[in-house]
Amino acid sequence: QAQLFCSEFKLPKRAMVLLPWLLWMSLVPSRGTGGTGSCKEIGCGGHDETCWCVASCWSFNDCCEDFASVCPEKPPSVQLAEVNFLVTTDLHSWIEGRKHQPHLDASLAHVASVLEHLRHSARSAMRDFFFFDNGDINDGTGLSASAEDHVEYLAPVLRSAKYDALNVGNHELYQRNGYGMLPGAACPIVGLKESGYIDSWNGRYLTSNVVWAKSQQPVGERYAVIEGEFGTKLLVFGFLYNMRDHCDAVQVLDVQDVVNSTWFQDAVDGYAAHVDAVVVLAHMDYRDDLVDLLWRTLRSRVGETKPIQVFAGHSHIRGYRQLDNFSSVYEAGCKLDTVGFLSFQHRSDGCGLDFDHANITGNVHDMAGALHLDLLRPNLTVNRALEAAKVAAGTDRVLGCSPEHYYLSNALQEKNSLWSFYMEKVVPGTLFDSEDQLAILGTGALSYDIFPGTFTVDDVYMTSPYGNFWLILQKISGEILQQLISKLNDPADFAGLASPLRGRGESGFRVPSYVSSSVPKPGKTYDLIFCDFDLEPIVQHLKDLVKQQHFDPQLFKPAMNTSSVLEAWFQKQPCGEETYI
């Protein structure tokens, strides 16, 4: 009866969410250079053509140099409610604190400690508390990419954290062995399966729309029913966006097809009346149309008042939307720049839920402040697992030294551009055999600055986390290569864009989507070198340009990849004694 008098919840206008993903990424503001502007001049929350003064700049690597001092974040106050959640997403193996960005000094062991404190408080108040991860655990630092399958050293650390459920991300599904051209697991998800990691979660590693290609059986479990200590029951699903470029070991089913499937409808219909809320771990942008599809489908089956909570990811930003009076979607940054807290409780008038969310910055002091503590110590179990993983991976081994700070987002013609350094010095100096070779690389391949001082194994993979192998096509004319580079960087050709996560892009990227090691000269013939991740757009454009339907790239120097060239380069750059002091 009370519901008859509740005001109708109205969705805010969201013009951008209706746009296709890649188009949207071309419209949002452009990246900066990593710190030549000033937040004192720009203002907190703003940006200019050089840098940003918003919290997400830490993980896009484009903060103004004075951002931390001019725009300090006040630790949020975490208030427990009826149902409470802590969430991580898109960790990308950044789980030990950032040595080059000391503001983000918290490790996964500190997150586990936050969880302990909050669970203790919740237990005292007889309220339930849940801990989730939303996928993309790998590809980011040496803890991931120093392993052949990108998860061998990382998985035991994640296993030591007391997650209640986990989702799969796209990075667990990228092809690693070149479809059999190289030894090893087809993709990281195979390593997670073979190591026993997936099974170790006892049915709580969720893959609602990811199945094994051969058996068509789900990689993990399609859903789980989780009960808290004080009786709160959740029906939890784990969805990935409609990923097309996955490895050949799996198949990613369209979300639309899955929500119309018999098993999904049976699960929702069978448990809706017996659970207190439905939770969707959705590895997709919090503004993605697929989030609204999941919410609307669930709402049509569970009734108007059943709580629905969606946890989003993938876009590496912080974001929140309330979907209706009883549901919301929340995304908690990436790479441990954010630990997300969300809670809800029923309103006293019965007309909906009061939602509360808090972005806790991955800073030990801020985490302690959010808990009203003076000191936050890392969880010993997770910390020991983390230290063991670092030793096994050898990530602290010093290779050499960098004399400069090379900025990821500096334009090619600017001083200390990482891309100019990598493509004009590192690649030719470690990979090329002659001056007749030319490399083209998508600018999603690198993801972090190179800082002055000692350069370790971990620095290699922080800068170049993917370890893509090299391919070669021989005897391509300079005229064709000029046209190829132009086509790859055509703004109208969205298939030619590098990873949409590599920048913010409003008026065009400051670094183009693809870069080359030199400018190809007309009248000259080159051997073209590129990495496996860029295979499809490069070959497709070549087919269009030369009207030839068959190209057969060959594996080039299989012992080398996009990461190992940095290792080889810095092994030849010794440190002076004063560097170690």
Summary of the structure (lengths in Angstrom):
residues: 581
radius of gyration: 24.1
end to end distance: 73.8
largest distance: 81.2
contacts: 2032
relative contact order: 0.13
helix: 31%
strand: 22%
